[in-house]
Amino acid sequence: MDLNKIREEAAKATEEIVEASHIGEGDILVVGCSSSEILGAHIGKGSSLEAAQAVYEGIQSVLRPRSIYLAAQCCEHLNRCVIVEKAALLPGTEICNVVPQMHAGGSFAMTVYQNAEKPVAVEEIKADAGLDIGDTLIGMHLKRVAVPVRIEQKSIGEAHVVAARTRPKFIGGSRAVYDDKLSGGDIPR
């Protein structure tokens, strides 16, 4: 396991999705991460705190300087709840009482929880963009409308990486006028 390579690949993937999605200060990037898949094992069958820490460091090297919040999706044993800084939540968001563990939440969510200033768990979040490392299915935590983003960094370690950004919904009909800046340039014609 080359932790430096994992860290670099995570930073590169994060840089690519941040640039493609135009997220910035106060926005949220949701990450689902299987350290097992990174190491070439089946999801949930080879968890590694070291790999999770390397991914966390790579991601935060990009997010922190931009004041973008990181949300970590837990594994299915915690119903894919999300660990996030309390400051990222909208007022009135209900929090849950759970502390992720290696095999109940996963090593990445555990790492995010341990490194956060005021970590909380929530059942759902509506993130502005996302990275799915190891096919963890993060779509439920993205704002509508999610748009796939093709990034050059196709894997982190052995794990497949998928990226997505979001855009506001288009409403109206043939007379409607849309703002290209809000949609990322994918205005229907």
C-alpha positions as CSV (number, residue, x, y, z in Angstrom):
1,M,0.0,0.0,0.0
2,D,1.6,3.2,-1.2
3,L,0.0,5.9,1.1
4,N,1.6,8.8,-0.7
5,K,0.2,7.6,-4.0
6,I,-3.3,7.2,-2.5
7,R,-3.0,10.7,-1.0
8,E,-1.9,12.2,-4.3
9,E,-4.7,10.4,-6.3
10,A,-7.3,11.6,-3.8
11,A,-6.1,15.2,-4.0
12,K,-6.1,15.0,-7.9
13,A,-9.7,13.6,-8.0
14,T,-10.8,16.3,-5.5
15,E,-9.1,19.1,-7.5
16,E,-10.8,17.9,-10.6
17,I,-14.3,17.8,-9.2
18,V,-13.9,21.1,-7.4
19,E,-12.8,22.7,-10.7
20,A,-15.5,21.1,-12.8
21,S,-18.4,21.8,-10.3
22,H,-17.3,25.3,-9.4
23,I,-18.0,24.7,-5.7
24,G,-16.5,27.1,-3.3
25,E,-16.7,28.5,0.2
26,G,-19.5,27.0,2.3
27,D,-20.4,24.4,-0.3
28,I,-20.4,20.7,0.5
29,L,-18.5,17.8,-1.2
30,V,-19.9,14.4,-0.2
31,V,-17.5,11.5,-0.4
32,G,-18.3,7.8,-0.1
33,C,-15.0,5.9,0.3
34,S,-14.3,2.2,0.6
35,S,-10.8,1.7,1.9
36,S,-11.3,-2.0,1.2
37,E,-11.8,-1.3,-2.5
38,I,-8.8,1.0,-2.5
39,L,-6.7,-1.9,-1.3
40,G,-8.2,-4.3,-3.9
41,A,-10.5,-6.1,-1.5
42,H,-14.3,-6.4,-1.7
43,I,-16.2,-3.5,-0.2
44,G,-16.3,-3.9,3.6
45,K,-13.9,-6.9,3.7
46,G,-10.5,-5.2,4.2
47,S,-10.9,-1.9,5.9
48,S,-7.8,0.2,6.5
49,L,-7.5,3.3,8.7
50,E,-4.2,4.1,7.1
51,A,-5.8,4.2,3.6
52,A,-8.7,6.2,4.9
53,Q,-6.4,8.7,6.5
54,A,-4.4,9.1,3.3
55,V,-7.6,9.7,1.3
56,Y,-8.8,12.2,4.0
57,E,-5.5,14.1,3.9
58,G,-5.5,14.3,0.1
59,I,-9.1,15.5,0.0
60,Q,-8.7,18.1,2.7
61,S,-5.5,19.5,1.1
62,V,-7.8,20.7,-1.6
63,L,-11.0,21.5,0.4
64,R,-9.6,23.3,3.5
65,P,-7.9,26.2,1.6
66,R,-11.2,26.8,-0.2
67,S,-13.4,26.5,2.9
68,I,-15.4,23.7,1.4
69,Y,-17.1,21.3,3.8
70,L,-16.4,17.5,3.6
71,A,-19.3,15.2,4.2
72,A,-18.5,11.5,4.6
73,Q,-21.1,8.9,3.8
74,C,-21.1,6.0,6.2
75,C,-21.5,2.4,5.1
76,E,-24.8,0.6,4.9
77,H,-24.6,-0.6,8.6
78,L,-25.4,3.0,9.5
79,N,-27.9,3.3,6.7
80,R,-25.5,5.5,4.8
81,C,-25.9,8.4,7.1
82,V,-23.4,11.3,6.7
83,I,-20.7,12.7,9.0
84,V,-20.2,16.4,8.6
85,E,-19.1,19.5,10.5
86,K,-22.1,20.9,12.4
87,A,-21.3,24.4,10.9
88,A,-22.2,23.0,7.4
89,L,-25.8,22.2,8.4
90,L,-28.8,24.3,7.7
91,P,-30.7,25.5,10.8
92,G,-33.1,23.0,12.1
93,T,-31.4,20.0,10.5
94,E,-31.9,17.0,12.8
95,I,-28.8,15.2,13.9
96,C,-28.4,11.5,14.9
97,N,-26.5,10.0,17.8
98,V,-23.9,7.7,16.3
99,V,-20.1,7.5,16.2
100,P,-18.8,5.6,13.2
101,Q,-16.6,2.6,13.9
102,M,-14.5,0.5,11.6
103,H,-17.3,-2.0,10.7
104,A,-20.3,0.2,11.4
105,G,-19.8,3.4,9.4
106,G,-16.5,2.6,7.9
107,S,-12.9,3.7,8.2
108,F,-13.3,6.8,6.1
109,A,-16.3,8.1,8.1
110,M,-14.5,7.2,11.3
111,T,-11.5,9.2,10.1
112,V,-13.6,12.2,9.2
113,Y,-15.4,12.1,12.5
114,Q,-12.1,11.9,14.5
115,N,-10.6,14.9,12.6
116,A,-13.6,17.2,12.6
117,E,-14.0,20.1,15.0
118,K,-17.6,19.5,15.7
119,P,-18.7,16.3,13.9
120,V,-22.3,15.3,13.7
121,A,-24.2,12.5,11.9
122,V,-27.3,13.3,9.8
123,E,-29.5,10.9,7.9
124,E,-29.3,12.9,4.7
125,I,-27.6,15.9,3.2
126,K,-27.9,17.7,-0.1
127,A,-24.4,18.2,-1.2
128,D,-23.2,20.4,-4.1
129,A,-20.8,17.8,-5.6
130,G,-19.5,14.3,-4.8
131,L,-16.8,11.7,-5.2
132,D,-17.7,8.0,-5.0
133,I,-14.5,6.0,-4.3
134,G,-15.2,2.3,-4.6
135,D,-18.8,2.3,-5.8
136,T,-20.4,3.3,-2.5
137,L,-23.5,4.9,-4.1
138,I,-23.5,8.5,-2.9
139,G,-26.4,9.7,-5.2
140,M,-28.8,9.9,-2.3
141,H,-26.8,12.7,-0.8
142,L,-26.5,15.0,-3.8
143,K,-28.8,17.9,-4.6
144,R,-31.1,17.5,-7.5
145,V,-30.1,17.6,-10.3
146,A,-26.9,15.5,-10.3
147,V,-24.7,15.6,-13.3
148,P,-22.0,13.1,-14.0
149,V,-18.5,14.6,-14.3
150,R,-15.8,12.7,-16.2
151,I,-12.5,13.2,-14.4
152,E,-9.1,12.0,-15.5
153,Q,-8.4,10.3,-12.1
154,K,-10.4,7.1,-12.7
155,S,-9.2,5.3,-9.6
156,I,-7.7,5.7,-6.1
157,G,-5.6,2.7,-5.4
158,E,-7.7,-0.2,-6.8
159,A,-11.0,1.6,-6.2
160,H,-13.1,2.9,-9.1
161,V,-13.9,6.7,-8.8
162,V,-17.1,8.4,-10.0
163,A,-17.7,12.1,-9.7
164,A,-20.8,14.3,-9.9
165,R,-21.8,17.9,-9.6
166,T,-25.2,19.4,-9.2
167,R,-27.2,22.2,-10.9
168,P,-30.4,23.9,-10.1
169,K,-33.6,22.4,-11.7
170,F,-34.7,24.0,-15.0
171,I,-38.3,25.1,-14.8
172,G,-40.5,26.7,-17.4
173,G,-41.1,25.9,-21.0
174,S,-40.0,27.2,-24.4
175,R,-40.1,30.9,-23.2
176,A,-37.9,30.4,-20.2
177,V,-34.5,32.0,-20.0
178,Y,-31.8,30.3,-17.9
179,D,-28.6,31.5,-16.3
180,D,-25.6,29.6,-17.7
181,K,-23.5,30.4,-14.6
182,L,-25.9,28.4,-12.4
183,S,-26.1,25.4,-14.6
184,G,-22.5,24.9,-15.4
185,G,-23.1,25.5,-19.1
186,D,-25.4,22.6,-19.8
187,I,-28.5,24.6,-20.6
188,P,-31.0,22.6,-22.7
189,R,-31.5,24.2,-26.1
